[in-house]
């Protein structure tokens, strides 16, 4: 029995295999409609979510399985003081696989130690979000046809952005990756992540505060929102929340085939006027999340 807590739990071969399976699901959906017949997914979301929770549920339903769970901690026995370990042991009695989101870093890892069924980390605080990373990788592959030799710009909240941290770790295992970090000083990529990148021979990275200066070089622009829920000081959030706003004017110097990704939800950081630009991939990205989660559940349930 295997769980997925961080993206580095998967080898690059396994990621490539998951992408291939997702591509096959897209091409032949009818072949997968009963793959999980009789299986149950529990979605334990101790923190709000729309896309991640619904895409997991849609993924299991499209595989012919069923879903149970809760969408906020207040509707579970955690509100009465139950521990994560006890919640997991109980849910093990009812489900074949569990997708779990929790505000505390490390909670899904604790759950995986206590669980008798696979645990999928659907986001833990500012730490990991591996299925979003798989979604991002599938999107990049579908848009670019490769995961190597790319210049990728990460813009916005690089300090607290778990999607940024996970995707950087994943991409850094492929060759020819050039990373451009775009953020205000207060939201720079953490030092421990920069140290990891500095130690790698196959990856280069640069930092800038200027989005417009960086855009012409990029194959991928990964926008992120400044996350109000990660700030202890509301004044800091208000000061930084509109640091970068992507508009059609700022895209004037971008490559014609640059891809714009965003893990969503967005607030102000991408103007709605950008949505009709063919380079805007973020809603296609949300759809890709369903397909890659289908592939992942099949792998963890060991269903061919």
C-alpha positions as CSV (number, residue, x, y, z in Angstrom):
1,X,0.0,0.0,0.0
2,X,1.4,3.3,-1.1
3,X,0.5,7.0,-0.4
4,X,1.4,10.3,-2.1
5,X,2.5,13.0,0.3
6,X,5.0,15.0,-1.7
7,X,5.9,15.1,-5.4
8,X,9.3,13.6,-4.7
9,X,7.5,10.4,-3.7
10,X,7.2,9.8,-7.4
11,X,10.1,9.1,-9.8
12,X,10.3,10.9,-13.1
13,X,9.4,7.6,-14.8
14,X,6.2,7.3,-12.6
15,X,5.3,10.9,-13.5
16,X,5.8,10.2,-17.2
17,X,3.6,7.0,-16.8
18,X,0.9,9.0,-15.1
19,X,0.9,11.6,-17.9
20,X,0.7,8.8,-20.4
21,X,-2.3,7.3,-18.6
22,X,-4.0,10.7,-18.3
23,X,-3.5,11.2,-22.1
24,X,-5.1,7.8,-22.7
25,X,-8.0,8.6,-20.4
26,X,-8.6,11.8,-22.4
27,X,-8.4,9.9,-25.7
28,X,-10.5,6.8,-24.6
29,X,-12.8,7.8,-21.7
30,X,-15.2,4.9,-22.3
31,X,-12.4,2.4,-21.4
32,X,-12.1,3.8,-17.9
33,X,-15.8,4.2,-16.9
34,X,-15.9,1.1,-14.6
35,X,-12.3,0.8,-13.6
36,X,-13.1,1.8,-10.0
37,X,-16.5,0.2,-9.8
38,X,-17.2,-0.8,-6.1
39,X,-14.4,1.5,-4.9
40,X,-14.9,4.4,-2.5
41,X,-12.9,7.7,-2.2
42,X,-13.1,9.7,1.0
43,X,-12.5,13.4,0.6
44,X,-11.4,14.8,4.0
45,X,-11.0,18.6,3.5
46,X,-10.2,20.3,6.8
47,X,-9.6,23.5,4.7
48,X,-11.8,25.1,2.0
49,X,-11.3,24.0,-1.6
50,X,-13.3,24.1,-4.8
51,X,-11.3,22.8,-7.7
52,X,-9.2,20.2,-5.8
53,X,-12.1,18.6,-4.0
54,X,-14.5,18.6,-6.9
55,X,-11.9,17.3,-9.3
56,X,-11.1,14.4,-7.0
57,X,-14.9,13.7,-6.8
58,X,-15.4,14.0,-10.5
59,X,-12.4,11.8,-11.1
60,X,-13.7,8.9,-9.0
61,X,-17.2,9.2,-10.4
62,X,-15.9,9.0,-13.9
63,X,-14.0,5.9,-13.0
64,X,-17.2,4.3,-11.8
65,X,-16.6,4.6,-8.1
66,X,-18.3,6.5,-5.2
67,X,-17.4,9.4,-2.9
68,X,-18.0,10.2,0.7
69,X,-16.4,12.8,3.0
70,X,-16.6,16.3,4.3
71,X,-15.7,19.7,2.9
72,X,-14.8,21.6,6.1
73,X,-13.5,20.7,9.5
74,X,-16.5,22.2,11.3
75,X,-18.7,19.4,9.8
76,X,-16.5,16.6,11.1
77,X,-15.7,15.3,14.6
78,X,-12.5,17.3,14.5
79,X,-14.8,20.1,15.7
80,X,-15.3,17.9,18.9
81,X,-11.6,17.5,19.4
82,X,-10.9,14.3,17.5
83,X,-7.3,13.7,16.4
84,X,-6.3,13.3,12.7
85,X,-5.0,9.8,13.6
86,X,-8.4,8.8,15.0
87,X,-10.3,10.3,12.1
88,X,-8.1,8.4,9.6
89,X,-8.5,5.1,11.5
90,X,-12.3,5.5,11.4
91,X,-12.5,6.5,7.7
92,X,-10.3,3.5,6.9
93,X,-13.4,1.4,7.8
94,X,-15.4,3.0,5.0
95,X,-13.1,4.0,2.1
96,X,-10.6,2.4,-0.2
97,X,-8.5,5.6,-0.7
98,X,-8.4,9.0,1.0
99,X,-7.7,12.5,-0.4
100,X,-6.9,14.8,2.5
101,X,-6.4,18.6,2.7
102,X,-5.2,20.1,6.0
103,X,-4.0,23.5,7.1
104,X,-1.2,22.0,9.2
105,X,2.1,21.0,7.4
106,X,2.7,17.3,7.9
107,X,-0.8,16.3,8.8
108,X,-1.2,14.0,5.7
109,X,2.1,12.4,6.5
110,X,0.8,11.6,10.0
111,X,-2.3,10.2,8.4
112,X,-0.4,8.0,6.0
113,X,1.5,6.4,9.0
114,X,-1.9,5.5,10.6
115,X,-3.8,4.5,7.5
116,X,-4.4,1.1,6.0
117,X,-5.5,2.6,2.7
118,X,-3.6,5.1,0.4
119,X,-3.6,8.7,1.4
120,X,-3.3,11.5,-1.2
121,X,-2.1,14.8,0.1
122,X,-4.5,17.4,-1.4
123,X,-2.5,20.2,0.2
124,X,-1.0,20.7,3.7
125,X,-0.6,24.4,4.7
126,X,2.3,26.0,2.8
127,X,4.1,22.8,2.4
128,X,3.0,20.4,-0.4
129,X,0.3,20.0,-3.0
130,X,1.5,17.1,-5.2
131,X,-1.7,16.6,-7.2
132,X,-1.6,20.3,-8.3
133,X,2.0,19.7,-9.4
134,X,0.9,16.7,-11.4
135,X,-1.9,18.8,-12.9
136,X,0.7,21.5,-13.8
137,X,3.1,19.0,-15.4
138,X,0.3,17.4,-17.5
139,X,-0.7,20.9,-18.6
140,X,2.8,21.9,-19.5
141,X,3.3,18.6,-21.4
142,X,0.0,19.0,-23.3
143,X,0.8,22.6,-24.2
144,X,4.5,22.2,-25.0
145,X,4.9,18.5,-25.8
146,X,7.9,18.3,-23.4
147,X,9.0,18.8,-19.8
148,X,12.6,19.6,-20.7
149,X,14.4,22.7,-22.0
150,X,11.9,25.3,-20.8
151,X,12.2,28.8,-19.2
152,X,9.6,29.0,-16.5
153,X,8.7,32.2,-14.7
154,X,7.0,32.0,-11.2
155,X,5.3,35.2,-10.3
156,X,3.7,36.4,-7.1
157,X,3.7,34.7,-3.7
158,X,6.8,32.5,-3.9
159,X,7.2,32.4,-0.1
160,X,4.0,30.7,0.9
161,X,3.0,29.2,-2.4
162,X,3.0,25.4,-1.9
163,X,2.1,24.9,-5.6
164,X,5.3,26.9,-6.6
165,X,7.5,24.9,-4.2
166,X,6.2,21.5,-5.5
167,X,6.4,22.4,-9.2
168,X,9.9,23.8,-8.8
169,X,11.0,20.5,-7.1
170,X,9.4,18.5,-9.9
171,X,10.8,20.5,-12.8
172,X,14.2,20.6,-11.3
173,X,14.6,16.8,-12.1
174,X,14.3,17.5,-15.8
175,X,17.1,18.8,-18.0
176,X,17.5,22.3,-19.4
177,X,15.2,24.0,-17.0
178,X,15.6,27.8,-16.5
179,X,13.6,29.3,-13.6
180,X,12.8,33.0,-13.3
181,X,11.6,34.0,-9.8
182,X,9.4,37.2,-9.9
183,X,8.3,38.6,-6.5
184,X,8.6,41.5,-4.1
185,X,11.3,41.1,-1.4
186,X,8.7,40.0,1.2
187,X,7.5,37.1,-0.9
188,X,10.7,35.7,-2.3
189,X,11.3,32.0,-2.6
190,X,12.5,30.7,0.8
191,X,16.2,30.4,1.3
192,X,16.1,26.6,1.7
193,X,14.5,26.3,-1.7
194,X,17.0,28.6,-3.3
195,X,19.8,26.5,-1.8
196,X,18.3,23.4,-3.3
197,X,18.3,25.0,-6.7
198,X,21.8,26.3,-6.3
199,X,23.1,22.8,-5.7
200,X,21.6,21.5,-9.0
201,X,23.7,21.4,-12.2
202,X,20.8,21.0,-14.6
203,X,18.8,24.0,-13.4
204,X,19.6,27.7,-13.5
205,X,17.5,30.4,-11.7
206,X,17.4,34.2,-11.6
207,X,15.4,36.6,-9.4
208,X,13.7,39.9,-10.4
209,X,10.9,42.2,-9.2
210,X,10.0,43.2,-12.7
211,X,7.4,41.1,-14.5
212,X,7.5,43.0,-17.7
213,X,11.2,42.7,-18.0
214,X,11.0,38.9,-17.5
215,X,8.0,38.1,-19.8
216,X,9.8,38.1,-23.2
217,X,12.1,35.2,-22.1
218,X,9.4,32.9,-20.8
219,X,8.0,29.7,-22.3
220,X,5.7,29.3,-19.2
221,X,4.4,32.0,-16.9
222,X,3.1,30.6,-13.6
223,X,1.0,33.2,-11.8
224,X,0.0,32.9,-8.2
225,X,-2.3,34.9,-5.9
226,X,-1.0,36.5,-2.7
227,X,-2.7,34.2,-0.1
228,X,-4.5,36.2,2.5
229,X,-4.9,33.1,4.7
230,X,-1.1,32.7,5.0
231,X,-0.6,36.2,6.5
232,X,-0.5,37.0,10.2
233,X,-0.7,40.8,9.5
234,X,-3.5,42.0,7.4
235,X,-1.7,45.3,6.6
236,X,1.1,43.3,5.0
237,X,-1.5,41.4,2.9
238,X,-3.2,44.6,1.7
239,X,0.1,46.2,0.8
240,X,1.3,43.2,-1.3
241,X,-1.9,41.7,-2.7
242,X,-1.8,43.6,-6.0
243,X,2.0,43.5,-6.5
244,X,1.5,41.9,-10.0
245,X,-1.5,42.1,-12.3
246,X,-1.2,40.4,-15.7
247,X,-2.9,42.4,-18.4
248,X,-3.1,42.2,-22.2
249,X,-0.7,45.2,-22.4
250,X,1.9,43.3,-20.4
251,X,1.7,40.3,-22.7
252,X,2.6,42.5,-25.7
253,X,6.2,41.4,-25.5
254,X,5.6,37.8,-24.6
255,X,6.2,34.9,-27.0
256,X,3.3,33.9,-29.2
257,X,3.3,30.4,-27.8
258,X,4.0,31.3,-24.1
259,X,1.6,29.4,-21.8
260,X,0.0,31.1,-18.8
261,X,-0.7,28.8,-15.9
262,X,-2.4,29.6,-12.5
263,X,-3.4,27.0,-9.8
264,X,-6.6,29.1,-9.1
265,X,-8.5,30.7,-7.5
266,X,-7.4,34.0,-8.9
267,X,-8.2,37.3,-7.3
268,X,-6.8,40.3,-9.1
269,X,-3.5,38.9,-10.4
270,X,-4.7,38.1,-13.9
271,X,-7.1,40.5,-15.6
272,X,-10.3,38.8,-17.0
273,X,-9.3,40.4,-20.3
274,X,-6.5,37.8,-20.6
275,X,-9.0,34.9,-20.4
276,X,-9.6,34.9,-24.2
277,X,-6.0,35.0,-25.1
278,X,-5.0,31.5,-26.5
279,X,-2.0,31.6,-24.2
280,X,-4.3,31.5,-21.2
281,X,-4.2,27.8,-20.0
282,X,-5.6,28.0,-16.5
283,X,-9.1,26.7,-17.2
284,X,-7.7,23.9,-19.3
285,X,-5.3,23.3,-16.4
286,X,-8.3,22.9,-14.1
287,X,-9.7,20.3,-16.4
288,X,-6.4,18.5,-16.6
289,X,-6.5,18.1,-12.8
290,X,-9.4,15.7,-13.2
291,X,-7.6,13.5,-15.7
292,X,-4.3,13.3,-13.7
293,X,-6.2,12.5,-10.5
294,X,-8.0,9.7,-12.3
295,X,-4.6,8.3,-13.4
296,X,-3.1,8.7,-9.9
297,X,-6.0,6.9,-8.1
298,X,-5.7,4.0,-10.6
299,X,-2.0,3.8,-9.8
300,X,-2.4,3.9,-6.0
301,X,-5.3,1.4,-6.1
302,X,-3.1,-0.8,-8.4
303,X,-5.8,-1.0,-11.0
304,X,-4.7,-1.8,-14.5
